[in-house]
C-alpha cells in the first residue's frame, strides 16, 4: 500500500521525531511504500495567501501553488499523521497543510451545495500524537485534534477508512517507561496498518 506520512515537528531530537521514525520504519518493514512528508524539513509554507483564498473554488487553478503535495495526496492509499498536540490543536504547519492542500475538487467536492468526500483513494487513516496534558484535560477541552481525525478527515476519505488514533497523553509527567511503552505500541500497531 502507498502510505503518505505527514510529519509535523520542528525538532529532530524530540520524542515526536523518534515516534515518526518508528512509524516510517514499521510501515516499510510491513512492506508498504512510504512517502515520508516532513513538513518542516521540506519547508512547507503553511500560509494560505490572499490569491489562494480568492481562487479557492476555482477547480481549474486552485491546486497550482501546491500541485506537488496534491499529487502526493492523490497517489496515497493510506494517510498517517505524526504530530504533537500544541494548545489543543495541530502545529500551524500541519493546519496550513490542510488549509492549502485539502481543497475543493481534491479532498471534497460540492454537489448541489453539499460537501461530498473526494479522497476515495485513502482507505486507511491513522494519527500518532502526543499531548502535554492528561486525557481528562483534553476531554474537558473537547479534544479537537482527535475529533478532526475521527470526524472531519474520515468524512473526506473512503467510507471504509476507519481512523486509528494513537495518543500519548500527559507528556508533561511522562516517564521513560511510559514513553517506551507507547513507542512499542505504535511500532506494533502501525506495522499492521
N, C-alpha and C positions, 0 to 999 in steps of 0.2 A: 504494500500500500504506500502511496506517496503521502508523506506527512509534512505539513508546514508547521514548524515550531516557531512561534512568536515569542521572543525573549526580550524582556524589558527590565534591565538593571544596569546602572552605570558602573558598578564596582566589580571588576573581575576577580577580586579576592573574597567576595561575600559568600555567605551561605546560599543565597539565591543563585550565585554562579555555580556553586557545587551541585545544586539541585538541577540546574539547566544542563550541566554536563551529564548528570545521571540520566536525565530524560533522553538526551540525544544518544548516549551510549546504549541505553536499554532498547530504544527503538531500532537502532542499527543492528544490535545483536539479535533482535527478533526478526530481522530480515526486511525491515521497512526501508524505503528510500526516503531520506530525510533532507528537507530543505530547511536549514537552520538560519532563521532570520533574526540576527542580533540587532535590534533596532538602534541601540546606542553605537555599536561598532560600525554599522552601516551609515551612521549619520542621518538617520531618517528625520526629515523636517516635519514636526508634529503640528505646525501651524497651518490651519486652513485659511488660505488667502481670500481677500475680497473677491478676486476674479473667480476663484474656485467656487465660492458660495453663490455668486451670481449665476455661474454656469452649472450649478449642482444638478439641475433636472434636464440638462441638455445631453441626452444619451449619446449623441454623436461625438461629443468632445469632452465630457466630464472626466474621463479617465486619463487624459493626456498627461497631466502632471505626475501621475503615479502609475503609469502604464506597466512598469516592470513589476510592481507589487501586486497589481490587479492580476497580471498573468500568473504570478506565483500562487495567488489565492485560488484562481480558477483551475490550476493544474492539480491542486491538492485534493486528496480523498479524505484526509483527516486534518484536524486543526488542534494543536496543543499550545496552550498559553502557559508561559512560565514567567511569573512576575511577583513582586512584593505588593502587599496592600499598604498604601500610604493614605492617611487621613480618610479611611474607609472608602477609598476609591483606587482606581488604576493609576500607575505612574502616568504623567502627562503625555509621554511619548507613545504609550500604548493607546490611550484615549484618542490621541491625534491620529493614530493609525486607523482606528475605527471611523473617525470623522472623515478622513481623507480617502480611504480605500473601500469601505463598505458603502458604496454609492448606489443610487438608483440605477437599475439595469445590471448591477453586479451582485450585491447581496440581497436586494429585493427589487420587485417591480411593482408598479402601481397599475391595478386593474380596476377600472371604474371607481377610482379614488381610494381603493383599498390596497393595503400593503400585502403583497404575496411573497413568500420565500423564493429566493433565486439561487442560493448556493446548494443546489441539489447534489453537487459533486462532493460535498462534505458529509460523509456518512459516520464519522467518529469525531467527537468533540471532548476535549479534556482541558483541565486547568490545574496547574501546580503552583501553589502560592503560600505565602507566609503573612501572618498578621502580628503586629506588635501586641495587641490586646487579646483578651480572652474571647472564647466563643460566645460567652454570655454578653460581653460588652458589644461584640459585633451584632448579636441578635437585637440588642436594645437599639442599635443604630440602624437596623433594617438590613444589614449585610449587603449593601449594594453590589459589590463585585460578584458575590455568589448569585444574586438574582439576575444580573446581566448575563452571566454564563448560562445559567439554568433556564432562563426565560427568553431573553432578547436574542442572544446568539443562537440558541436552539431553534428559535422561531424562524430564522432565515436559512437554516441548514436542512438537509434531507430529513423527512419525518422520522426515519429510523435512527437518527443521531441522538442517542441518549447521553446527556452530558455527564462526565465524570469530573468531580470537583474534589481535589486533594488539598487540604489546607492544614498548615501547622499554625495553630493559634498560640497566643501568649508567648511570643518570641522574646518579649522583654524579660521573662522569667524562665526561659528555656535552659535546659541543662545539656551538657554534651550527650547524655543518654537519650533525652527526648529528641534532640536533633538527629542523632544517628538512627533512632527507631523510625522517624519519619522518612529519612533518606532511604532506608532499606524498603520501607513500604512503597515509596514512589518507584524505586527500581523494579520491584516485583510487579506492581500493578500496571505501570506504563508499558512494561515489556509484554503484557498480554493485550494491549490495545487492539 
